[in-house]
Amino acid sequence: MTSFQSTLGEESGIAEELAESQQAISIAEFFEKNKHMLGFDSGARGLVTAVKEAVDNALDAAEEAGILPDIYVEIQESGDYYTLIVEDNGPGLTKESLPKVFGKLLYGSRFHAREQSRGQQGIGISAAVLYSQLTSGKPAKITSRTQGSSEAEYFELIVDTDENEPEISVEETTSWDRPHGTRIELEMEGNMRARQQLHDYVKHTAVVNPHARLELEEPNAHFKFERGTDQLPEETEEIRPHPHGVELGTVIKMLSATDSQTISGFLQEEFTRVGKKTADSVIDAFRDRHYGREMRWTPPAADEGIDLQAAVSDATANKGPDATAAFADAIADAVADRERIAHHELLALVAEAADDVAGEHGTVFGETVRENAADAVWNALTDAPEEAVDPDEDAVAESRLVADCYELADAATSTRKDDDVIHGFASRLAAKFEDEDDDRHRLTRRRLREHVDRAADLTEEYDEVSFGDTARENVTDAVWDVMVTVPDDPPLVRELAGDRDATSDLVDAMRATDIMAPPTRCLSPITDDLIRAGLEKEFDADFYAAATRDAEVHSGDPFIVEAGIAYGGEIPAEGGADVLRFANRVPLVYQRGACATTDVVKSIGWRNYGLDQPGGSGLPNGPAVIMVHVASTNVPFTSESKDAIANVPAIEDEIELAIREAARELKSFLNKRRSMEKRRKKQNVLGKILPEMAEKVAEVTDREEPEIDDAVARIMNNVLVERRCEANGDGQSVSLVVENHSSTNESLEITDIVSAEPRNLSEGATAVEMDGEWFVKWEPEVSSEDEAVLEYEIADDAAFDLDVKGVEGAKLTVNQ
Ligand SMILES: Nc1ncnc2c1ncn2[C@@H]1O[C@H](COP(=O)(O)OP(=O)(O)OP(=O)(O)O)[C@@H](O)[C@H]1O
């Protein structure tokens, strides 16, 4: 690059020279340089990105219009080129907007909307059109039909890359069999090397959009994903910005556009989650930043010998002795009642005393008298010398402020600090207050910290001690905490709009104020039931778990994280678990390694949850699929191609919590499965040995072979369900006994199907007749080591059939 530095100042016309090298950059050049950021860095990837952009838009458009999406994707091979066709049944596009949507970068409906949608930037589909045009030289062919119109519009469109404007080469009406929707046909250089990614994208889109019908036809494959539900995702609503997420420039713009006159009105009108109370808190925080707080000093104790009455009396002229004394007493008493007092508090207190005494004595205490009285008291409070620090030593007259500062600094610093050091520091800090131009001792926190730093630096220098950053911060906090917000009226909106620094104070105040998280009606999570159902549809596994977290906020944008896990069954056991990533219901196919989702999965100690994890970190091994969905009004992607979620700590925390929630379910499933396996082995052994022993015992003792089911149940800690029948007149009494020998409480669902009508059924059970059979239903809860009994009477020749649910097979012994 040419350097102009050496010639600067000597010659005129540098700006002109520079201007000569400045020129507009065409969209084509911009695209060429940045195509990797937009997801078009290779022919293989370009095709997948184009499909993704078109399908995402199609889903967004249909859902927004309340239409169940029906999307058809076709890829045709034509020599070195591929033709991509995407059709949707959305609301279609108007003749006016259609060219801009497809032919103008940075044109869209979602950039400013605080609402969850797949599209965010207004780049996607026009970038695909540009890619197609730059690689094939062919125009984009677009058909669109709006709801209710009798004909469709057909366009052929080229982007003027110098002007970033669409140029329509063909425009005609046409017929189309879809009643409404959009069809886009793009020819582009490409290849099908990313076939797997393309299939994954379509398949995973179907997993998280069970309300959509998707069809993909490509040279080697044809998939149809039918709708799993007719339920559209919950409708989302746009929300106003949250005070925690707006930048200074945006607030400046909002201030000049608002109809509100006061800051309070502006905050309540233009932002979400701001009512009167929150607006007041923001304004207080603004006052602290903009005007500073006032220091509150301790009033003198009775033994300090400071006579406030006398100070007031001396400052009050011509009011008569009685009224003056009453005025002075009222002020002195009110001050003495305070723990600490700031300048504006003193003014208010003087005004109150003046009004009271005027009422009683009929004497008017005007502005000047009040000011004089307040000045006198303030001087007495802040200028009067302290008594000697140590009466035995030479009396050192010091300001009372030193004692106050000493008390605060002493409490805020570690006990290891020498008393003299604290004292030296306190004197220096008090001196800073005394030297302040503003007699009211009004300081911003920054200015206070400067004073503390200066006093600490001097103390380090003269007392040769260290006064570290933590001590400085603690002292600043302690003093700031006793200082008080001032009651000054904040500026009006029109005054603020022209004042960048004051607006910046307001933005800081908005961020510093505790404000309820934004509402979540702008988000549409998949929900745990549908995540489980989606995983069940696509993966033949033994176990599924899902978790949907509550909404959180990152930079003012609400977000919800969801996670799902599928384990075992037909999922391949070799290699690392598969991580499926989704953002706003869109599968993320590329940049797995650069995604916060993957980072979090790798950082979890999966051994704790029963999965194999070589080295104790990284992706877990085994037959598992881990799915994560981040839904937000603004997903922070690492680049415009929207492949990977950036490492935002608030989002990473939620991803971790969601995965751990699902993983805990996996852990208990795996634990149970392991203990069941052990139990099965033990049962198999006992099942062989015990009958042999029973036989032997019977043989040796010459008795009948003993019943061993009870013994097995006890040894195995099993749940035993046993039928005991006893003849009773011309019928029989039946008892169903549940013995719970396990260590946990059990809830059973027992159905006893009997061939005759049961009588005198004990409480807690019901009998329903169906086709000559009676279904006796009983759902006992049986605590560990407890038993429950159901009794009824029935005909002698009745037949029974017992069905027990609620206890795993391996843990259950049924003896009927
Ligand atoms: N198939 C379609 N049916 C109806 N409207 C559409 C369709 N495709 C695009 N649009 C409209 O065109 C706009 C621009 O789409 P584009 O893909 O360029 O950006 P986006 O989806 O808003 O954001 P992103 O760049 O993040 O994908 C969308 O915001 C939407 O309003």
The ligand as an SDF file (V2000), in Angstrom:
LIG
                    3D

 31 33  0  0  0  0  0  0  0  0999 V2000
  -40.7490  -18.8350   -0.2740 N   0  0  0  0  0  0  0  0  0  0  0  0
  -41.0550  -17.6340    0.2100 C   0  0  0  0  0  0  0  0  0  0  0  0
  -42.3400  -17.2830    0.4090 N   0  0  0  0  0  0  0  0  0  0  0  0
  -42.6680  -16.0670    0.9140 C   0  0  0  0  0  0  0  0  0  0  0  0
  -41.7650  -15.1300    1.2980 N   0  0  0  0  0  0  0  0  0  0  0  0
  -40.4670  -15.4060    1.1150 C   0  0  0  0  0  0  0  0  0  0  0  0
  -40.0340  -16.6650    0.5670 C   0  0  0  0  0  0  0  0  0  0  0  0
  -38.6910  -16.6520    0.4960 N   0  0  0  0  0  0  0  0  0  0  0  0
  -38.2930  -15.4680    1.0070 C   0  0  0  0  0  0  0  0  0  0  0  0
  -39.3430  -14.7090    1.3840 N   0  0  0  0  0  0  0  0  0  0  0  0
  -39.2820  -13.3140    1.9420 C   0  0  0  0  0  0  0  0  0  0  0  0
  -38.0640  -12.7790    1.4820 O   0  0  0  0  0  0  0  0  0  0  0  0
  -37.2400  -12.3100    2.5480 C   0  0  0  0  0  0  0  0  0  0  0  0
  -35.7870  -12.4800    2.1990 C   0  0  0  0  0  0  0  0  0  0  0  0
  -35.3950  -13.8300    2.2550 O   0  0  0  0  0  0  0  0  0  0  0  0
  -33.8750  -14.1860    2.5300 P   0  0  0  0  0  0  0  0  0  0  0  0
  -33.7030  -15.6620    2.4750 O   0  0  0  0  0  0  0  0  0  0  0  0
  -33.0210  -13.3880    1.6030 O   0  0  0  0  0  0  0  0  0  0  0  0
  -33.6150  -13.6380    3.9920 O   0  0  0  0  0  0  0  0  0  0  0  0
  -34.1920  -14.1060    5.4070 P   0  0  0  0  0  0  0  0  0  0  0  0
  -34.7970  -15.4580    5.2920 O   0  0  0  0  0  0  0  0  0  0  0  0
  -35.0560  -13.0060    5.9430 O   0  0  0  0  0  0  0  0  0  0  0  0
  -32.8580  -14.1240    6.2770 O   0  0  0  0  0  0  0  0  0  0  0  0
  -31.5190  -15.0690    6.1510 P   0  0  0  0  0  0  0  0  0  0  0  0
  -30.5420  -14.2960    5.3640 O   0  0  0  0  0  0  0  0  0  0  0  0
  -31.1010  -15.2220    7.5830 O   0  0  0  0  0  0  0  0  0  0  0  0
  -31.9480  -16.3460    5.5030 O   0  0  0  0  0  0  0  0  0  0  0  0
  -37.7380  -13.0610    3.7660 C   0  0  0  0  0  0  0  0  0  0  0  0
  -37.4950  -12.3120    4.9200 O   0  0  0  0  0  0  0  0  0  0  0  0
  -39.2330  -13.2250    3.4470 C   0  0  0  0  0  0  0  0  0  0  0  0
  -39.9140  -12.0440    3.8260 O   0  0  0  0  0  0  0  0  0  0  0  0
  1  2  1  0
  2  3  1  0
  2  7  2  0
  3  4  2  0
  4  5  1  0
  5  6  2  0
  6  7  1  0
  6 10  1  0
  7  8  1  0
  8  9  2  0
  9 10  1  0
 10 11  1  0
 11 12  1  0
 11 30  1  0
 12 13  1  0
 13 14  1  0
 13 28  1  0
 14 15  1  0
 15 16  1  0
 16 17  2  0
 16 18  1  0
 16 19  1  0
 19 20  1  0
 20 21  2  0
 20 22  1  0
 20 23  1  0
 23 24  1  0
 24 25  2  0
 24 26  1  0
 24 27  1  0
 28 29  1  0
 28 30  1  0
 30 31  1  0
M  END
$$$$
